[in-house]
């Protein structure tokens, strides 16, 4: 009887302190390994997402520039520069063109005052012009232009011309017969480096305010191949451009010291370069 009770007692006494400590140690090792694996995979997922965003931003910027450069110079006056650039490292670029039918010549009946409406002969199709549209007034004699917004259009006042009103918006120069109204598509691009940790690729449309087009674009370089086969970084007034080389570099938004090139800044970088043939190479 005494031996039986002793055996039962031995079975009920539980784990020793050493056994408990070993169990905690093993559990800690397994938990630590699991957490390290999770953190590593989570960081890799975030890094890949960051890389994907960077590459998408880069492709979108290059596609935007390619599309607009291919239209550069379409249906605008010869004296209005289709492409302007500055070699600022990073560079900046302005592109201008107009859709087919997007211009009208100001008629002889236009009053030479800033407050009066602009007159267009009714024989000219102005159906593409709309109230609220921001258009470009090209002063043909002065070879300069300015923007204004159409406030109303009277198709025919019975006197042989249409009236385009601007509600007295001040012009730097009054409209004159022979000037042109142009549905100008003007896009300017540059890099905003105010925040060095998040460089922004900016776009200005039709003389408006700068808007963010893409994030984390940290370099923008331009080269122009001329009809003379010379390669320049800034276009002269009399240059004829055949090809524009656009090179852009993007970086990841977040620092990744495990995966990135440590000789740089802890971020991954991608560079994309393309040559764009200028169709309207009259400039």
C-alpha positions, -999 to +999 in steps of 0.1 A: +000+000+000+028+024+009+047+018-024+015+023-044+008+057-028+045+067-034+042+059-071+010+080-074+026+109-056+056+108-079+033+109-110+015+140-097+044+161-087+046+178-123+076+193-143+108+203-127+121+239-129+148+229-154+121+213-177+100+244-175+130+266-184+140+244-213+104+245-226+104+283-223+137+285-241+126+263-269+093+282-273+112+314-274+136+302-301+106+290-322+087+323-316+118+344-324+125+325-356+088+328-367+088+365-360+120+370-379+106+352-408+074+372-407+092+405-404+116+396-432+087+386-455+067+416-446+097+439-453+102+422-486+066+427-495+068+464-487+100+467-506+085+450-537+054+473-535+077+503-532+097+491-563+065+485-582+053+521-575+086+535-585+086+517-618+050+526-626+058+563-619+088+562-641+069+546-670+039+570-667+062+600-668+081+588-699+048+578-717+034+613-709+064+630-724+065+607-754+029+614-763+032+652-760+065+654-778+051+635-808+025+662-811+048+691-805+044+719-830+011+707-845-012+735-858+005+764-840+021+796-855+057+791-868+070+818-844+055+801-813+081+777-800+069+741-799+096+730-775+114+750-749+139+736-723+164+746-697+195+727-687+191+729-650+203+694-639+175+683-635+162+699-667+128+714-674+106+712-705+077+729-721+057+714-750+031+731-772+007+720-799-029+724-809-055+699-822-067+701-858-093+729-862-084+744-829-076+779-841-094+809-855-082+842-870-096+873-855-117+893-879-114+929-892-144+940-871-128+933-838-128+965-817-093+975-806-102+976-769-096+951-741-132+952-728-151+944-761-156+909-775-134+893-801-150+890-835-145+859-857-159+858-892-189+835-894-173+816-923-148+802-898-159+771-879-156+778-842-177+749-830-147+735-811-145+766-789-166+764-758-177+787-729-153+782-699-124+771-722-090+786-715-075+796-749-044+813-761-045+847-778-015+849-802-006+885-812+006+879-847+024+912-852+041+911-818+049+874-819+038+869-783+007+854-767-014+853-735-041+832-719-077+841-713-110+822-705-140+824-728-170+836-708-196+834-736-200+829-773-225+845-796-224+825-828-239+852-851-251+886-840-265+893-875-236+913-887-215+885-902-193+876-873-193+856-841-185+872-808-162+856-782-165+873-749-140+875-721-159+897-696-133+924-697-104+901-686-073+923-689-051+916-718-015+927-718-020+936-755-054+943-771-065+918-797-060+930-833-073+918-867-051+889-879-043+877-844-052+841-836-073+823-810-057+789-803-068+759-783-032+756-772-021+725-753+009+737-733+025+714-708+055+723-687+075+697-666+101+701-639+112+684-607+103+700-573+132+693-549+119+713-519+116+680-500+148+661-507+133+629-494+103+630-518+112+646-551+081+654-572+077+655-609+055+686-616+033+695-645+018+729-654-010+729-679-020+759-700-004+785-677-022+771-646-007+762-612+018+734-608+003+700-601+021+668-589+023+643-618+045+617-601+064+611-569+100+600-563+114+612-597+148+624-588+164+632-622+152+645-655+177+649-684+171+660-720+192+659-752+181+672-786+194+658-819+192+685-846+189+684-883+226+692-884+232+659-865+245+680-836+234+670-801+225+699-777+210+702-742+192+735-749+173+744-781+181+776-799+154+796-816+165+786-851+173+749-843+154+721-861+148+692-837+146+657-851+149+636-820+145+642-783+163+619-759+145+617-725+163+601-695+145+599-662+155+583-629+132+573-601+139+561-566+119+541-540+101+562-514+115+543-484+150+535-473+158+498-476+193+492-463+191+454-467+183+454-504+194+487-518+228+497-530+245+509-499+269+531-519+239+553-527+213+565-502+196+533-490+170+535-518+166+515-550+169+535-583+157+528-618+166+548-650+146+548-682+158+564-714+140+567-748+145+585-781+114+603-794+111+612-831+096+647-836+070+646-864+065+683-869+102+691-872+098+726-886+113+742-855 
